[in-house]
Amino acid sequence: MATTVACRSTLLLAVSAGFVGAHAAPASSDEQTLRYKLVVQPAGKPATMPEIGGHTATVGEYMGVAVFEDGRIAHKRFVDISDDTATGGNFKGYSTYTFENGDSLTFSYTGEWNDQGLTGAYTLLSGTGQYANATGTGSFKGVDEPWEQANLLEGSFQLTVPSQ
């Protein structure tokens, strides 16, 4: 169960667009796809409620390291709330990816797991640095790995970043 809970995390896949009024010059923006692999693990022991009706609720804080296709690295910190049964479950939470230069992306996410694997979706809430005022979404999925206390995920973000 701890390994399953540790899987929860989460990354973006559909571009959000803005509208500029007819009298204003169009805002310049850059569409970016960021692909990554991510290793995550609990940052302490998750709090688990007693099982009721075959469901167990869990909340925890997790952390990890994402390696992006372009070679950049980001630290990920997130909180996760899950509702699990013996055969599957769903989860939601909030996560922040902070790059080595201090730029960051903060997302809300939802997902589920079952015998077919783990999948989820992101919605960008905010960004800093080059990602200030960005919009976007993303997706992630679990990948088979040999670790007991950590999990491997891969995903991507589709971002629209205003030119600065």
C-alpha positions in Angstrom: 0.0 0.0 0.0 2.8 2.4 0.8 4.3 1.9 -2.6 1.0 2.4 -4.2 0.4 5.6 -2.3 4.0 6.8 -3.1 3.1 6.5 -6.8 0.8 9.5 -6.5 2.2 12.5 -8.0 2.0 13.8 -10.5 2.4 16.2 -15.0 0.4 18.4 -18.5 -1.3 17.8 -21.9 -3.7 20.4 -23.6 -2.9 24.0 -24.3 -5.0 26.8 -22.7 -5.4 29.9 -24.8 -6.2 33.5 -23.9 -8.2 36.2 -25.8 -7.0 39.7 -26.4 -9.6 42.5 -27.2 -10.0 43.7 -30.8 -8.2 47.1 -30.0 -5.2 45.6 -28.3 -2.1 44.2 -30.0 -2.0 40.4 -29.8 0.1 39.1 -26.9 3.1 37.1 -27.9 3.4 33.7 -26.4 5.5 30.6 -26.7 3.9 27.1 -26.7 6.2 24.5 -25.0 6.0 20.8 -24.4 8.1 19.7 -21.5 8.7 15.9 -21.2 10.2 14.3 -18.2 10.8 11.2 -16.0 10.3 11.5 -12.3 11.3 9.5 -9.3 9.2 10.1 -6.2 9.0 8.9 -2.6 7.3 9.7 0.6 8.8 12.6 2.7 7.7 10.9 5.9 5.0 8.4 6.8 1.6 9.1 5.2 -1.4 9.4 7.5 -3.8 6.6 6.9 -7.4 6.5 8.2 -8.9 3.2 9.3 -10.5 1.2 6.5 -14.3 1.7 6.2 -16.4 -0.2 3.7 -13.3 -1.4 1.8 -11.9 2.1 1.4 -8.8 3.6 3.0 -8.1 7.3 2.9 -4.5 8.5 3.0 -2.9 11.9 3.0 0.9 12.4 2.7 3.7 14.7 1.6 6.1 13.4 -1.1 9.1 14.6 -3.0 11.1 13.7 -6.0 13.4 14.7 -8.8 12.3 15.2 -12.4 14.7 15.0 -15.3 13.5 16.8 -18.4 14.1 15.8 -22.0 16.1 19.1 -22.5 18.5 18.0 -19.6 17.1 20.3 -16.9 16.4 19.0 -13.5 13.6 20.0 -11.1 12.8 19.1 -7.5 9.2 18.1 -7.0 7.3 18.5 -3.7 3.7 17.5 -3.4 0.8 16.7 -1.2 -1.6 13.9 -2.0 -5.0 12.7 -0.8 -6.1 9.2 -1.9 -9.1 6.9 -1.6 -7.9 3.3 -2.1 -9.5 -0.1 -2.2 -7.7 -3.4 -2.6 -7.9 -3.2 -6.4 -7.7 0.5 -7.2 -8.2 4.0 -6.2 -8.2 7.7 -7.0 -6.1 10.6 -5.8 -5.7 14.3 -6.1 -3.2 16.9 -4.8 -1.0 19.8 -5.5 2.6 19.8 -6.7 5.4 22.3 -7.4 8.4 21.6 -9.7 11.3 23.9 -8.9 14.1 24.1 -11.5 17.7 24.6 -10.6 17.5 28.3 -11.6 14.6 28.9 -9.2 11.8 29.0 -11.9 8.8 26.9 -10.8 5.5 25.4 -11.9 2.7 24.7 -9.5 -0.1 22.3 -10.5 -3.3 20.7 -9.2 -3.6 17.1 -10.2 -6.0 14.1 -10.2 -5.4 10.5 -11.1 -6.3 6.9 -10.6 -4.6 3.5 -10.3 -5.8 0.0 -10.9 -4.5 -3.3 -12.4 -3.9 -1.4 -15.7 -1.5 1.0 -14.0 -1.4 4.6 -12.7 -2.4 7.7 -14.7 -3.1 11.3 -14.0 -3.7 14.8 -15.3 -2.3 18.2 -14.3 -3.8 21.8 -14.4 -1.3 24.6 -14.1 -2.1 26.9 -11.2 0.9 29.3 -11.3 4.4 29.7 -12.4 7.4 31.9 -11.5 10.4 33.1 -13.4 10.1 32.3 -17.1 6.8 30.6 -16.3 5.1 33.6 -14.7 1.6 34.0 -16.1 1.9 30.7 -18.1 -1.2 28.5 -18.7 -1.3 24.8 -19.4 -2.1 21.2 -18.6 -0.3 17.9 -18.5 -0.4 14.2 -18.0 1.6 11.4 -16.3 1.7 7.7 -15.9 3.5 5.1 -13.8 6.4 3.2 -15.2 7.6 -0.3 -14.1 10.6 0.0 -11.7 12.4 -2.2 -9.2 12.2 0.0 -6.1 10.2 -0.7 -3.0 10.2 2.9 -1.5 10.2 5.0 -4.6 8.3 5.1 -7.9 9.1 6.1 -11.5 6.7 8.2 -13.5 6.9 9.8 -16.9 4.8 12.6 -18.3 4.6 15.9 -20.1 3.4 19.4 -19.8 1.8 21.5 -22.6 2.4 25.1 -21.6 1.6 28.5 -23.2 4.2 30.9 -21.8 3.9 34.7 -22.4 6.9 36.2 -24.1 8.8 38.4 -21.7 
